[in-house]
Amino acid sequence: MSAGFTGGVTVSYSQTFYPERGSSAPRQSRGGAAMGPAERIHPPRANALPHAPVEPDRERVWPRALALSAVLSLAGGVLYVALQVLVGQEILAATIVIGVLAGAGMRLGGLADRWLVAFAAAGIAMLAWMLASAVGTALDRALHPEQSLITAFESSIAPDAIIGMHASEPLLALVAALLVSSGAVVATAMFTRSRSRALPWD
């Protein structure tokens, strides 16, 4: 038996054959503790290292992306309502902002650039625009002294009132829907997370 000391690792050779050939392999000892063949291949220190990043869990990404898209599209709806109240009528050009924010929220939530994501963003943006349009109309009516705020909201926020309001002007509703959808699709396709700061859940 011979022993050698190299780089702080003591190697003792008892036999020349390895375990797969029926005898023991050379064993290394570090700090008085001997390491077998399995420990040399997978040292204990490797078990403490973090695992390699894996693909994000779809069950968690979709709810997070939908929530972010809804919040951002509602923020765009607040801007739409403010412009409608200030000007006195709906500004259809501002509907594209709602779509852009909805698409950006889907990508910010971690979803990839796919048509399903774009359609989902467009649907959320459409709902946000319809709600913003109804709220803006109610506030515009409430500014007149002959109608109270509660009455204006009751006559404008109801689902049948929202549908009837857009059905009475189908051309304007179609233009607004196209603007909202195009904004959502463009934002979904063009938004890149690499240009923004690292997110806390990355």
N, C-alpha and C positions, 0 to 999 in steps of 0.2 A: 504494500500500500504506500502510495506517495501522496504528499500534500503540497500545495502551492498557494501563494498569496498574491493576488493580482487585483489592484484597484479596490481594495477593501473587501473583496469577496474571496472566501476560502473555499477551494475546490478540493475534495478528497476523492480519490479514485480507488475503489475497492475491487471492481471487476471491469472488464472491457466490454461486456455485452449490455444491451439495453433491455428494458422491460418487455418489449414486444418480442424479444428473442429468448425470453425465459429467465432473465436475471435482472438484478437491480442496475439502474443507470447511475452515472456520477451525480452526486448530490452537492448542492451549493448551500453554504451556510452564511447568513448575514446577521451579524450581531448575536451569534450563538444559536439561531433558529435555522434548522435545515429546511430547504425547499426541494420538493419533489419535482418530477417532470411536468405534472399538470400545473404546478404553481409557477414554474419557469415560463411555460407557454402563456398562461393567464395569471400574471402576478396579482396579489391582493390589491395593490395600488390601483390597478385598472378598474376594479369594481367601484371605486369611489369617484371615478370620472363621470361627468354628465353624459347622458345618451345623445346620440346624434339626432338632430332635428328631424321630425317626421312631418308628414302632411297634416295640416290643421283638421280638426274634427269637424265634419260637415254639420253634425247635429248642433254644434255650438256656433258655427260661423253664420249660418242662415238667420237664426233669430237676431244675432247681433247686427248683421248687415241690414235686416229689415227695420230694426229699431232705429239705427242711425239714419237710414234713408227717410223714415217717417219724421224724425225730429228735424232734420235739415229741410225737408220739403215744407214742414209746417213753419219753419223760420222764413222760408221764401214766401209762404202764404201771408205771414204777418206784413212783410214788405208790400205785397200785392194789395192787401187791405188798406195799408197806410196811403199808398198812391191813389187808390180809388176814393178814399175819403177826402184827400187833399184836392184832387182834380174834379171830383164830382161824377166821374164815370170810370168804367173799367178800362185799364190800359192793357190791351191784349199782348203787347210786346213784352210786358213783364212776366207773362206766364212761362216764358222760356227759362227764367231764373229758377222757378220752382222745379222744372224738369232737370236742370243742370245740378241743382243741389240734391235731388233725389238720386240721380245716377252716381254722383260723387259719394253719397252715403253708402251705397251698395258696394262700391269698390273700396272705400275706407274700412268697411266692415270685414274685408278679407276675401270677397268673392272675386273670381276671375272674370275676364271679359268674354261673356257668352250671351247669346241671344235671349236665353231664359232670364238672365240677370237684367238685361235691358228692358224686356217686357215687364218684369216685376217692378223695376224702377218707374217705368212709364205709368203703370197702374197706380202706384202710390202717389205719383205726381198728379195724376188726374183727380184722384180723390181729394188731395190737398187743395188743388185749384178750385174744385167745385165747392168745397167748404169755405175757402177764402172768398170766393165770389158771393156766396150767400151771406157771409158775415159782413162783407163790404156793402152789399145792397141793404142789409138791415141797418147798418150804421148810417148809411146815406139817407134812408127814409126817416131814421130817428132824429136827424137834424132839423126836420120840418116840425114846426110847433104843433101841428094838428095831430101828430102821431107820437105816441110814447115809445120809449126804447123797448119795453117789454112786448108791446103789440107788434113793433117792427120785427123783433126777433122771432116771435111766434109765427108771423106770416111769411118769414123768409128762410128760416132754418129747417122747417119741416121738409122731409124727403120729397113729398109730392110737390111742394113749392119749388124746390131746387130743380127737379126734373122739368116742371112746367116752365120755369124761367128760361132754361136752356133750350127747351123744345120750341119755345116761341120765336127764337132767333137761331135757327139751325146753322146758318152760314157762319155766324160769329162763333158758335160753339165748335164747329168743325175746325175753324182756323185756330182757336185756342187749343183744341186737342192736338192738332198737328204740331203746334209750337211746343207744347209740353212734352209730347212724345219725342220730338227731334232733340230737344235739350237733354232728355234722359238718355237717349241712345248715344249722342255725341259724348256726353260726360262719362258714360260707362266705357266707351271705347278709348277715350283720350286720357282719362285720369290715370296717373302713375303714382304709386306710393313711394317709389324710390326717390322722388324729388322732395318728399316731405320728411319731417323728422321721424325718428323711430317711435313707434307706438308702444304704449305700456304693456300690451298683451303680446307683442312679438318676442 
